[in-house]
């Protein structure tokens, strides 16, 4: 990268030293630039990661860092980035920093080196092992991980070879039979009542869904493109060879391939074991600082070294479940206030399940508009603009249909006839008798037929008969093209592959497939959020949605008596170069500076750790600069004080900085000294409706009879967070102390 004598990172270091920064401070800013992927361009030349790496580790400033200075978090992250890559660059002073106790072990864990057995960085560590017992022990631990990981991969590959002959449709059929045999019965009580959702049970099921999705992805990567083209003939062959012998057995027909059914179950078990190892052992080693791994011969024992940090991860998951419930209660209240509450939704016999779907669609719409900044309509990948509520309602009605007409009907037959194959046979025959409806464990249709089936769900005052165009756009929004996905998986491109729940309609050629056992039970709120915020993170509308979110949050603050400067820019001559400040909120002579981040819902500690060390770390630096810029602006009696209606005296108003993020991960941690808090917690604190977090009417879990209970639940005023009235000090105290969560978490808050 550095064809001239100048080095980008040395330049940062020298400028900071001239400005009065310490050696450590200047080096940390250079490290920040490196781990942020800067510089991205040098003139017209795009800087590669290899060039960036060589430039940083060959810079003079790296040698200036005091030995103890490498303990700083950002320096450890820089070292972790070095250990996590396998390019040509080398760190000449690696042996010198190896003398800092715990440093290389911590950096190696953060680097993900545990999953890179052939990395040349491993060889560097091994060369240091004879002189440093701690590094020798680290190498032993990594070797144990290598063996354990290798054994699990071998088991997965063994069963993959058994199933190699199957097409992707064949595999979906065996997955569906497996799900109806082993997963669906656990999701319903014996009497066929709706599943009592618990986070633990749902997590177990989702782990098996993930394993099955990984098996699908394996097949998409390995299967010849020609065999991905599903025709009526190939589909018929798959059904005749792999489904009919199980659910429509005949003495003269083909024998059921019990060997393949058992092999699929073994593959799921081995894939689950591999995934569990990677997430609960390898990822935990890399990204969970609350535990340590102690070697006992060739075995590893996990030791908790920070119980509070361990509890916090679980507590954040519990908060997320409570937030889902909070939006459900908000949706119930909105539904009861609407005309729909007095109408029959769909056929009378389906009214209750359709009403629940309607409420859940309101739930997701409320959350997307208030907490993620979406508008009443959204732009889909196809370029069509669709009504947000209709898009959510369509998916919820699909889920209600599969849950009612497939999963509940199946579970009732399972009790009556005994045996999963007999119950599936009864369900499928019932569909054939009743208007030739598909009640197979896997469903399919061509796109036009599917559009025709859901067009009735797009009825609006503007389209009293529904809109085929909108139905098609909504369908595309929830669809994954598996042929295109197969190509990207083979290229090993760095892209977010859709999870099954995010885009649960699976396209192969002209056919659309659905998995009733998945679509009937998935969390559609998470599906919608991550479809837009994870898979669609680079959509053209995402920037406008964030801007809209900031505007709506500003209005919430204004409703509580704050004066808000929205998207304020510091004076051009301000030395901080802080950039635009999302919200500056003033009340009672004090000021809140808020940096808003809008991201997705994360499920793994790896993703949460990456969020903390990238987005939130940078946000902490941003807030640090912006708080300083706001403070200087107020102290200089500039227009900002007038805008905020502040009468500033002397050194300016008390100014606090927050990172307000749509995600729950790393809540109530501090970055560059500033609190990170979830946007939904701030909204609940401003609205003072935290009582909804605690399921006050028992609506969650078993939603049978929801209508009657939602109409009668007590909506009298609940306990307030502000018994002495709302003011700046109490609001900040409520957020700092996590008061909205009082008495509603099983895992208690610290202190």
Secondary structure, DSSP 8 states (H G I E B T S, - for coil): ---SS--HHHHHHHHHHHTT--HHHHHHHHHHHHHTT---EETTEE--HHHHHHHHHT-HHHHHS-GGGGGSHHHHHHHHHHHH--SS---TTHHHHTTSTTHHHHHHHHHTGGG-TT-HHHHHHHHHHTT-HHHHHHHHHHHHHHHHHHHHHHHHHHHHHHTTT--HHHHHHHHHHHIIIIIHHHHS-TT-------HHHHHHHHHHHHHHHHHHHHHHHHS-GGGG---HHHHHHHIIIIIHHHHS--TTS----HHHHHHHHHHHHHHHHHHHIIIIIIHHHHH-TTEEEEEETTEEEEEES-HHHHHHHHHHHHHHHHHHHHHHHHHHHHHHTSGGGGS--SSGGGHHHHHHHHHHHHHHHHHHHHHH---SEEE-TTS-EEEHHHHHHHHHHHHHHHIIIIIIHHHHHHHHH-SHHHHHHHHHHHHHHTTT---SSSEEEEHHHHHHHHGGGG--SS-TT--HHHHHHHHHHTEEEHHHHHHHHHHT-S-----TTTT-EEEETTEEEE-HHHHTTS-HHHHHHHIIIIITTT-TTHHHHHHHHHHHHHHHHHHTT-EEEEEE---TT-TT----EEEEEEETTEEEEEEEE------SHHHHHHHIIIIIHHHHHHHHHHHHHHHHHHHTT-HHHHHTT----TT--EEEEEEEESS-TTTT-EETTEEEEEHHHHHHHHHT-GGGGG-TT--SS--TTHHHHHHHS--S----S-TT---HHHHHHHHHTTGGGTTT-SS----
